[in-house]
Amino acid sequence: MNKFLELALAGVQQLVPYVPGKPVEELQRELGLSEVIKLASNENPLGTGAKVTAAIQATLPELTRYPDGSGFSLKTALSQKWGIAPEQITLGNGSSEILELVMRTFVAPEHDVVFSQHAFALYPILTQAVGAQARVVPAREFGHDLAAMLAAVTEKTRVVFIANPNNPTGTLLGPQDVENFIAALPVHVLCVLDEAYYEFVDPAVRTESLHWPQRYPNLIITRTFSKAYGLAGMRIGYGISSVDVADLLNRVRQPFNSNMLALAAAEAALGDAAYLEETLAVNNAGMLQLTKAFQALGLAWIPSSGNFVSVDLKQNALPIYEALLSKGVIVRPVANYEMPSHLRVSIGTERENQLFIAALREVLGNV
Ligand SMILES: *Cc1c(COP(=O)(O)O)cnc(C)c1O
């Protein structure tokens, strides 16, 4: 029993911590395996790009200094790339921090927060941490039910989270549906459009939302360098909003929340078109490789627009997850997302995918 439990805020007392994917080194240690593959945290399988490595090397001698707290150089690069004003940008220690800043800036215990069933695990955690009430709206075929989410908004609602594509389902909403939803929201409700997987979406069906905050000043779009840009370990992401909202988020954030290496790495990654192109090619090929294998095994999956796919094992997925672990393959059980028969698998390299498929085939043959 934690001796300080009674002293913690009411929401924090009830809080169940986020469970990250198991680290490779930990499993290697536990099982003494020579090779472990991790397809559990939607990380980029290509490794760090050469331009990023060079930018980090060049920054190392400067580490005795504080970073540029305004993130001038990265914000300039982002504003040029996306055609938005630098004043609309909020930089974060991962886009997770932007989500947290929105909550700390706008949400008090008397408020409520709307999000979908099967949505990203951080939304309920952040809601509880500020002591607000979560209104979880049942999903429709694993995707967001926008009409029901709109109906769930009350006078007390301050934030609505939409992940597009959503994690862990990979489901995608179309641009018109998203815009109709935002247009219908009352202005006292901030809409967080979480686009962590934006780059992976087929441009033909992708929502291009970055200019919408001019029309909808209560909209905050979040993007990250963790997934397609391969910088999960660096912790850097950003929000794009109206200048008024960005001004408030920037008042709450710590002055040096984005570290010097992350700022340099992100700017280099943004300029490395070849890396992004290869990432998308590997992802598209890997998605096909995995879903073909699922089909051959007679397994259904949720069609995904991200760099991961959730497969339905039609049984409790936990023993399968454990059996895969014992073979040195780390994937993600999603029972905590109310998906007890699914496993979420991140798309890896061709070889990693193949090792996973072989392990899954063996494990399913054995149960
Ligand atoms: C991975 C992820 C994020 C953020 O990750 P950061 O590393 O903090 O940028 C945000 N939302 C969703 C839905 C994600 O899957």
Ligand as a Chemical Component Dictionary entry (heavy atoms), coordinates in Angstrom:
data_LIG
# 
_chem_comp.id                   LIG 
_chem_comp.type                 NON-POLYMER 
_chem_comp.pdbx_formal_charge   0 
_chem_comp.three_letter_code    LIG 
# 
loop_
_chem_comp_atom.comp_id 
_chem_comp_atom.atom_id 
_chem_comp_atom.alt_atom_id 
_chem_comp_atom.type_symbol 
_chem_comp_atom.charge 
_chem_comp_atom.model_Cartn_x 
_chem_comp_atom.model_Cartn_y 
_chem_comp_atom.model_Cartn_z 
_chem_comp_atom.pdbx_ordinal 
LIG C1 C1 C 0 2.487  7.406  -30.687 1  
LIG C2 C2 C 0 1.276  8.264  -30.529 2  
LIG C3 C3 C 0 1.329  9.587  -30.059 3  
LIG C4 C4 C 0 2.498  10.346 -29.593 4  
LIG O1 O1 O 0 3.669  9.943  -29.465 5  
LIG P1 P1 P 0 4.859  10.915 -29.083 6  
LIG O2 O2 O 0 6.018  10.007 -29.160 7  
LIG O3 O3 O 0 4.602  11.444 -27.708 8  
LIG O4 O4 O 0 4.876  12.019 -30.094 9  
LIG C5 C5 C 0 0.183  10.327 -29.998 10 
LIG N1 N1 N 0 -0.980 9.811  -30.363 11 
LIG C6 C6 C 0 -1.097 8.572  -30.812 12 
LIG C7 C7 C 0 -2.424 8.089  -31.228 13 
LIG C8 C8 C 0 0.023  7.749  -30.886 14 
LIG O5 O5 O 0 -0.110 6.484  -31.289 15 
# 
loop_
_chem_comp_bond.comp_id 
_chem_comp_bond.atom_id_1 
_chem_comp_bond.atom_id_2 
_chem_comp_bond.value_order 
_chem_comp_bond.pdbx_ordinal 
LIG C1 C2 SING 1  
LIG C2 C3 SING 2  
LIG C2 C8 DOUB 3  
LIG C3 C4 SING 4  
LIG C3 C5 DOUB 5  
LIG C4 O1 SING 6  
LIG O1 P1 SING 7  
LIG P1 O2 DOUB 8  
LIG P1 O3 SING 9  
LIG P1 O4 SING 10 
LIG C5 N1 SING 11 
LIG N1 C6 DOUB 12 
LIG C6 C7 SING 13 
LIG C6 C8 SING 14 
LIG C8 O5 SING 15 
# 
